[in-house]
Amino acid sequence: DGIVASNDEYATLVLGALLDAGMTVPGDVAVLGSDNSSWGLWMRPALSTIVLEPGDITDQLVTALDSIRQGRPYPDALRLDARMRVIHRQTT
């Protein structure tokens, strides 16, 4: 079983609640944050996290804005694709 939190701060709160309840992490439940905050390294156990590669999104936004500026057609809904990677530490 595992929990993926929307950011490292929430993952830390989940981690604390699980440990307070007598569960082991990652033995009973794995916990994964998102945003790779530096203090996640100092947690015990150290928090595993997801990192988004911001350059991918930036490039896509610049291309879309350039199309708009030049009057070229663009989709009504813009889908942004970004690469992600997991930094495995002690909670997964």
Secondary structure, 3 states (H helix, E strand, C coil): CEEECCCHHHHHHHHHHHHHCCCCCCCCCEEEEECCCHHHHCCCCCCEEEEECHHHHHHHHHHHHHHHHCCCCCCCCCCCCCCEEEECCCCC
